[in-house]
Amino acid sequence: MVKQKGVAYIFGILSIVLAFFQPLPAIIIAIVGLVENKKEKSKTAKRLNVIGLVIAIVVLAITVGITVYLMQQGSANFPVY
């Protein structure tokens, strides 16, 4: 028989993959994975969820920073009548 990985392990991998494209859902999935990991008590799953959470938070912060910067630059180029 093949040993099945837990739900927390799958959520950890999914949060890492989503962190680069959709950081907000990745944060939610990583938190759910950490909650599920309390039942399973897997070190690997916990590590994957924490990595996914950190990457998603960093990507989200960079995205927000770039958006704010570009909005400020764009609003400076509007003509004033």
Order of alpha helices (4+ residues) and beta strands (2+ residues): alpha-alpha-alpha
